[in-house]
Amino acid sequence: MSAHDMRTQLRASRADNSYERRLLRFTTPTLLIVDDLGLRPLTGEEGIDLYEIVRRRYERAATCITSNRALEEWPPLFGDALLASAAMDRLLHHAHVLTIEGDSYRNPPPAKRTRAPRAAQVETIAR
């Protein structure tokens, strides 16, 4: 799930009093994958929500988080140094941090882009 969608669902659940039930959706799976953390800034109580998810999953279930930000850029996302420290301690305790460097798969440099096949090539491939 994207980090933005997760935050949106939790924010909406506060409004309709289903927060604890919605939080279970993120804390009970064997594996939680959160995509693009930090792409948009955390606002309001979203830092607390993220901490709560990390806290409840700590040493109970696997969590995979993708981000275009370096780990050093994560603490300010929480908006509170103590909250960030507690969350990061739990996240990194048993973590395997993978840093991928190089060109983006979605937008490679012009020299590495492949040309689209011509119509005649598409017909040959389709036969």
N, CA, C and O of each residue as an XYZ file, in Angstrom:
508
protein
N       0.840     -1.166      0.000
C       0.000      0.000      0.000
C       0.892      1.239      0.000
O       1.959      1.253      0.615
N       0.448      2.257     -0.686
C       1.239      3.485     -0.670
C       1.104      4.152      0.693
O       0.070      4.049      1.355
N       2.155      4.828      1.092
C       2.140      5.543      2.374
C       1.015      6.572      2.382
O       0.357      6.771      3.403
N       0.798      7.216      1.258
C      -0.264      8.225      1.168
C      -1.636      7.588      1.406
O      -2.437      8.131      2.168
N      -1.921      6.453      0.774
C      -3.211      5.785      0.965
C      -3.394      5.335      2.414
O      -4.484      5.446      2.975
N      -2.322      4.829      3.010
C      -2.400      4.398      4.403
C      -2.739      5.580      5.306
O      -3.608      5.476      6.171
N      -2.055      6.699      5.104
C      -2.303      7.886      5.915
C      -3.718      8.415      5.705
O      -4.367      8.848      6.657
N      -4.198      8.383      4.461
C      -5.548      8.850      4.157
C      -6.589      7.988      4.861
O      -7.551      8.511      5.424
N      -6.403      6.679      4.832
C      -7.346      5.771      5.487
C      -7.360      5.983      7.001
O      -8.424      5.986      7.620
N      -6.198      6.159      7.586
C      -6.148      6.374      9.039
C      -6.770      7.708      9.429
O      -7.456      7.803     10.446
N      -6.531      8.744      8.619
C      -7.122     10.057      8.901
C      -8.651      9.972      8.818
O      -9.350     10.528      9.665
N      -9.161      9.285      7.809
C     -10.612      9.128      7.656
C     -11.193      8.307      8.812
O     -12.306      8.568      9.268
N     -10.428      7.312      9.280
C     -10.933      6.454     10.364
C     -11.057      7.221     11.679
O     -11.875      6.871     12.529
N     -10.256      8.252     11.843
C     -10.403      9.090     13.040
C     -11.743      9.829     12.995
O     -12.379     10.047     14.026
N     -12.151     10.204     11.802
C     -13.398     10.966     11.644
C     -14.634     10.108     11.900
O     -15.635     10.603     12.417
N     -14.569      8.818     11.538
C     -15.762      7.976     11.714
C     -15.629      6.997     12.884
O     -16.391      6.036     12.987
N     -14.664      7.249     13.757
C     -14.447      6.432     14.964
C     -14.147      4.962     14.682
O     -14.516      4.092     15.471
N     -13.481      4.681     13.566
C     -13.081      3.300     13.262
C     -11.558      3.165     13.301
O     -10.997      2.251     12.697
N     -10.895      4.073     14.009
C      -9.429      4.127     14.017
C      -8.798      2.812     14.472
O      -7.920      2.287     13.788
N      -9.224      2.276     15.600
C      -8.604      1.041     16.114
C      -8.801     -0.121     15.139
O      -7.889     -0.920     14.929
N      -9.974     -0.210     14.553
C     -10.246     -1.277     13.593
C      -9.368     -1.108     12.345
O      -8.832     -2.084     11.820
N      -9.230      0.120     11.884
C      -8.407      0.392     10.695
C      -6.935      0.160     11.015
O      -6.191     -0.345     10.174
N      -6.516      0.518     12.201
C      -5.124      0.306     12.607
C      -4.784     -1.183     12.575
O      -3.661     -1.554     12.233
N      -5.734     -2.025     12.924
C      -5.510     -3.482     12.863
C      -5.182     -3.946     11.446
O      -4.438     -4.908     11.254
N      -5.737     -3.263     10.470
C      -5.452     -3.626      9.072
C      -3.969     -3.496      8.759
O      -3.444     -4.217      7.910
N      -3.300     -2.586      9.436
C      -1.882     -2.346      9.175
C      -0.959     -3.020     10.187
O       0.243     -3.136      9.949
N      -1.501     -3.455     11.287
C      -0.632     -4.034     12.325
C      -0.703     -5.549     12.401
O       0.177     -6.157     13.010
N      -1.704     -6.187     11.816
C      -1.850     -7.635     11.945
C      -1.297     -8.480     10.790
O      -1.006     -9.654     11.020
N      -1.133     -7.968      9.568
C      -0.606     -8.844      8.503
C       0.805     -9.337      8.815
O       1.570     -8.670      9.511
N       1.132    -10.507      8.293
C       2.467    -11.078      8.458
C       3.518    -10.179      7.814
O       4.632    -10.054      8.324
N       3.164     -9.556      6.696
C       4.066     -8.645      5.997
C       3.292     -7.400      5.601
O       2.232     -7.481      4.980
N       3.830     -6.258      5.965
C       3.264     -4.970      5.559
C       4.295     -4.281      4.677
O       5.448     -4.113      5.072
N       3.878     -3.885      3.488
C       4.757     -3.140      2.584
C       4.170     -1.750      2.428
O       3.035     -1.586      1.981
N       4.955     -0.756      2.801
C       4.546      0.644      2.691
C       5.433      1.279      1.632
O       6.653      1.342      1.786
N       4.820      1.742      0.571
C       5.556      2.275     -0.570
C       5.603      3.797     -0.531
O       4.607      4.452     -0.224
N       6.753      4.342     -0.841
C       6.963      5.790     -0.997
C       6.779      6.597      0.276
O       6.158      7.660      0.248
N       7.305      6.112      1.384
C       7.275      6.897      2.618
C       8.109      8.158      2.425
O       9.226      8.105      1.909
N       7.561      9.278      2.840
C       8.293     10.538      2.767
C       8.127     11.278      1.462
O       8.674     12.368      1.289
N       7.378     10.698      0.543
C       7.147     11.399     -0.714
C       6.355     12.677     -0.459
O       6.605     13.718     -1.066
N       5.393     12.567      0.458
C       4.616     13.725      0.910
C       4.867     13.884      2.398
O       5.026     12.887      3.102
N       4.907     15.109      2.891
C       5.182     15.303      4.321
C       4.046     14.767      5.193
O       2.879     14.808      4.805
N       4.404     14.267      6.373
C       3.403     13.828      7.341
C       2.813     15.059      7.999
O       3.531     15.994      8.352
N       1.510     15.051      8.160
C       0.842     16.200      8.771
C      -0.029     15.738      9.935
O      -0.344     14.555     10.057
N      -0.409     16.677     10.780
C      -1.298     16.364     11.891
C      -0.782     15.217     12.741
O       0.343     15.257     13.239
N      -1.604     14.205     12.903
C      -1.258     13.059     13.743
C      -0.680     11.890     12.951
O      -0.575     10.782     13.478
N      -0.307     12.117     11.703
C       0.220     11.048     10.857
C       1.547     10.489     11.372
O       1.812      9.297     11.216
N       2.372     11.320     11.974
C       3.619     10.834     12.573
C       3.333      9.876     13.722
O       4.013      8.862     13.883
N       2.327     10.205     14.511
C       1.914      9.336     15.618
C       1.357      8.029     15.069
O       1.644      6.957     15.602
N       0.562      8.114     14.005
C       0.012      6.912     13.379
C       1.125      5.987     12.892
O       1.081      4.777     13.117
N       2.116      6.561     12.227
C       3.226      5.751     11.720
C       3.985      5.106     12.876
O       4.321      3.923     12.821
N       4.251      5.875     13.905
C       4.918      5.319     15.075
C       4.105      4.164     15.659
O       4.662      3.119     15.996
N       2.814      4.349     15.777
C       1.959      3.323     16.375
C       1.992      2.032     15.559
O       2.007      0.938     16.124
N       2.003      2.154     14.256
C       2.096      0.965     13.394
C       3.434      0.276     13.614
O       3.488     -0.942     13.778
N       4.504      1.046     13.618
C       5.843      0.480     13.836
C       5.917     -0.175     15.218
O       6.435     -1.284     15.350
N       5.414      0.492     16.228
C       5.458     -0.038     17.592
C       4.709     -1.363     17.712
O       5.208     -2.314     18.314
N       3.529     -1.417     17.146
C       2.723     -2.631     17.268
C       3.269     -3.800     16.444
O       3.032     -4.960     16.782
N       3.985     -3.506     15.384
C       4.544     -4.561     14.536
C       5.925     -5.024     15.019
O       6.386     -6.104     14.649
N       6.571     -4.210     15.836
C       7.944     -4.483     16.270
C       8.077     -5.886     16.864
O       7.357     -6.252     17.793
N       8.998     -6.652     16.319
C       9.322     -8.020     16.712
C       8.128     -8.976     16.629
O       8.153    -10.045     17.239
N       7.097     -8.608     15.892
C       5.929     -9.479     15.715
C       5.699     -9.831     14.251
O       5.246    -10.931     13.936
N       6.014     -8.890     13.356
C       5.721     -9.094     11.942
C       6.714     -8.301     11.098
O       7.323     -7.341     11.570
N       6.865     -8.716      9.852
C       7.816     -8.071      8.944
C       7.207     -6.809      8.332
O       6.024     -6.763      7.993
N       8.040     -5.811      8.206
C       7.623     -4.549      7.606
C       8.659     -4.139      6.578
O       9.855     -4.118      6.867
N       8.205     -3.817      5.385
C       9.077     -3.352      4.311
C       8.624     -1.943      3.948
O       7.454     -1.713      3.640
N       9.555     -1.012      3.990
C       9.222      0.378      3.666
C      10.130      0.831      2.535
O      11.349      0.680      2.613
N       9.539      1.384      1.488
C      10.330      1.955      0.408
C      10.261      3.472      0.510
O       9.249      4.036      0.928
N      11.346      4.119      0.123
C      11.400      5.572      0.186
C      12.471      6.079     -0.767
O      13.474      5.406     -1.007
N      12.254      7.249     -1.297
C      13.279      7.908     -2.097
C      14.161      8.799     -1.223
O      15.054      9.484     -1.721
N      13.906      8.783      0.059
C      14.685      9.581      1.004
C      15.711      8.702      1.711
O      15.461      7.525      1.973
N      16.858      9.281      2.013
C      17.868      8.588      2.812
C      17.356      8.456      4.240
O      16.537      9.260      4.684
N      17.836      7.441      4.961
C      17.396      7.233      6.345
C      17.579      8.476      7.208
O      16.777      8.733      8.106
N      18.620      9.238      6.943
C      18.880     10.451      7.720
C      17.764     11.478      7.539
O      17.602     12.361      8.381
N      17.000     11.379      6.467
C      15.914     12.325      6.195
C      14.593     11.899      6.828
O      13.635     12.671      6.813
N      14.518     10.695      7.380
C      13.263     10.209      7.944
C      12.856     10.877      9.254
O      11.681     11.217      9.394
N      13.748     11.089     10.221
C      13.307     11.652     11.508
C      12.480     12.934     11.407
O      11.475     13.047     12.109
N      12.848     13.897     10.577
C      12.013     15.105     10.507
C      10.582     14.836     10.017
O       9.681     15.633     10.279
N      10.372     13.730      9.317
C       9.028     13.403      8.837
C       8.046     13.246      9.993
O       6.865     13.561      9.848
N       8.518     12.766     11.130
C       7.644     12.507     12.271
C       7.184     13.783     12.971
O       6.151     13.787     13.641
N       7.942     14.858     12.818
C       7.563     16.114     13.448
C       7.875     16.186     14.928
O       7.549     17.178     15.579
N       8.501     15.154     15.472
C       8.826     15.107     16.896
C      10.071     14.238     17.033
O      10.060     13.069     16.650
N      11.137     14.805     17.577
C      12.415     14.095     17.651
C      12.340     12.820     18.488
O      12.917     11.800     18.110
N      11.641     12.865     19.611
C      11.526     11.698     20.478
C      10.723     10.586     19.798
O      11.108      9.418     19.842
N       9.622     10.954     19.179
C       8.793      9.992     18.443
C       9.586      9.373     17.298
O       9.525      8.163     17.080
N      10.322     10.191     16.574
C      11.143      9.710     15.471
C      12.211      8.746     15.962
O      12.438      7.705     15.346
N      12.859      9.077     17.050
C      13.900      8.224     17.609
C      13.342      6.862     18.009
O      13.943      5.827     17.722
N      12.195      6.870     18.670
C      11.576      5.616     19.107
C      11.176      4.758     17.903
O      11.396      3.547     17.902
N      10.595      5.380     16.891
C      10.186      4.635     15.694
C      11.398      4.104     14.940
O      11.416      2.943     14.531
N      12.401      4.940     14.755
C      13.589      4.526     13.997
C      14.352      3.421     14.727
O      14.870      2.506     14.086
N      14.428      3.489     16.049
C      15.076      2.416     16.823
C      14.406      1.083     16.547
O      15.083      0.079     16.323
N      13.090      1.068     16.561
C      12.349     -0.167     16.328
C      12.481     -0.630     14.878
O      12.672     -1.817     14.611
N      12.378      0.307     13.958
C      12.481     -0.057     12.543
C      13.848     -0.637     12.188
O      13.937     -1.601     11.428
N      14.888     -0.064     12.726
C      16.241     -0.456     12.335
C      16.834     -1.582     13.170
O      17.885     -2.110     12.809
N      16.197     -1.968     14.276
C      16.762     -2.960     15.182
C      17.106     -4.271     14.469
O      18.221     -4.770     14.625
N      16.204     -4.825     13.711
C      16.451     -6.077     12.985
C      16.436     -5.854     11.472
O      16.247     -6.801     10.708
N      16.628     -4.643     11.049
C      16.430     -4.289      9.639
C      17.578     -4.719      8.731
O      18.731     -4.849      9.145
N      17.209     -4.930      7.498
C      18.152     -5.072      6.399
C      17.884     -3.865      5.505
O      16.856     -3.804      4.830
N      18.792     -2.925      5.500
C      18.612     -1.704      4.727
C      19.265     -1.899      3.373
O      20.456     -2.198      3.282
N      18.487     -1.731      2.334
C      18.989     -1.846      0.973
C      18.966     -0.463      0.340
O      17.919      0.181      0.269
N      20.109     -0.019     -0.112
C      20.197      1.260     -0.799
C      20.465      0.974     -2.262
O      21.469      0.355     -2.617
N      19.567      1.426     -3.091
C      19.701      1.197     -4.530
C      20.164      2.499     -5.158
O      19.516      3.538     -5.034
N      21.286      2.417     -5.828
C      21.830      3.600     -6.485
C      21.835      3.371     -7.986
O      21.869      2.235     -8.459
N      21.799      4.445     -8.707
C      21.843      4.332    -10.159
C      20.626      4.964    -10.792
O      19.853      5.676    -10.151
N      20.484      4.682    -12.065
C      19.405      5.269    -12.843
C      18.056      4.681    -12.441
O      17.962      3.531    -12.012
N      17.037      5.481    -12.588
C      15.679      5.040    -12.304
C      15.225      4.074    -13.386
O      15.473      4.294    -14.571
N      14.571      3.021    -12.978
C      14.038      2.054    -13.934
C      12.938      2.701    -14.774
O      12.821      2.421    -15.967
N      12.135      3.562    -14.156
C      11.022      4.188    -14.863
C      11.461      5.292    -15.812
O      10.777      5.578    -16.795
N      12.594      5.909    -15.524
C      13.031      7.031    -16.347
C      14.538      6.956    -16.558
O      15.285      7.773    -16.019
N      14.988      5.974    -17.343
C      16.439      5.837    -17.562
C      16.969      7.016    -18.384
O      16.203      7.706    -19.057
N      18.275      7.238    -18.324
C      18.842      8.316    -19.132
C      18.612      8.027    -20.617
O      18.469      6.864    -20.996
N      18.574      9.057    -21.460
C      18.269      8.876    -22.881
C      19.116      7.814    -23.579
O      18.613      7.109    -24.454
N      20.378      7.686    -23.212
C      21.255      6.715    -23.881
C      20.825      5.271    -23.629
O      21.146      4.388    -24.425
N      20.107      5.015    -22.537
C      19.709      3.652    -22.198
C      18.261      3.328    -22.566
O      17.817      2.195    -22.380
N      17.535      4.292    -23.075
C      16.146      4.048    -23.445
C      16.090      3.210    -24.706
O      16.858      3.433    -25.642
N      15.201      2.267    -24.731
C      15.047      1.449    -25.929
C      13.959      2.062    -26.784
O      12.989      2.635    -26.286
N      14.148      1.927    -28.070
C      13.150      2.448    -28.991
C      11.964      1.504    -29.043
O      12.112      0.290    -28.895
N      10.792      2.069    -29.253
C       9.596      1.243    -29.401
C       9.684      0.495    -30.726
O      10.157      1.051    -31.716
N       9.236     -0.754    -30.758
C       9.300     -1.507    -32.010
C       8.403     -0.882    -33.066
O       7.350     -0.326    -32.757
N       8.841     -0.984    -34.331
C       8.040     -0.474    -35.450
C       6.878     -1.418    -35.683
O       6.886     -2.549    -35.198
N       5.886     -0.964    -36.417
C       4.682     -1.753    -36.680
C       5.022     -3.102    -37.307
O       4.425     -4.113    -36.938
N       5.958     -3.141    -38.237
C       6.328     -4.400    -38.891
C       6.902     -5.379    -37.873
O       6.652     -6.581    -37.955
N       7.674     -4.863    -36.909
C       8.243     -5.728    -35.881
C       7.154     -6.269    -34.968
O       7.217     -7.420    -34.536
N       6.168     -5.454    -34.677
C       5.085     -5.891    -33.809
C       4.312     -7.021    -34.464
O       3.932     -7.979    -33.791
N       4.070     -6.924    -35.783
C       3.370     -7.983    -36.502
C       4.160     -9.285    -36.439
O       3.590    -10.351    -36.205
N       5.452     -9.200    -36.645
C       6.294    -10.392    -36.619
C       6.258    -11.040    -35.247
O       6.205    -12.265    -35.139
N       6.287    -10.240    -34.213
C       6.256    -10.766    -32.850
C       4.909    -11.394    -32.569
O       4.841    -12.412    -31.881
N       3.824    -10.809    -33.087
C       2.477    -11.286    -32.820
C       2.186    -12.619    -33.526
O       1.314    -13.358    -33.070
N       2.878    -12.949    -34.610
C       2.594    -14.180    -35.368
C       3.035    -15.412    -34.672
O       2.859    -16.513    -35.193
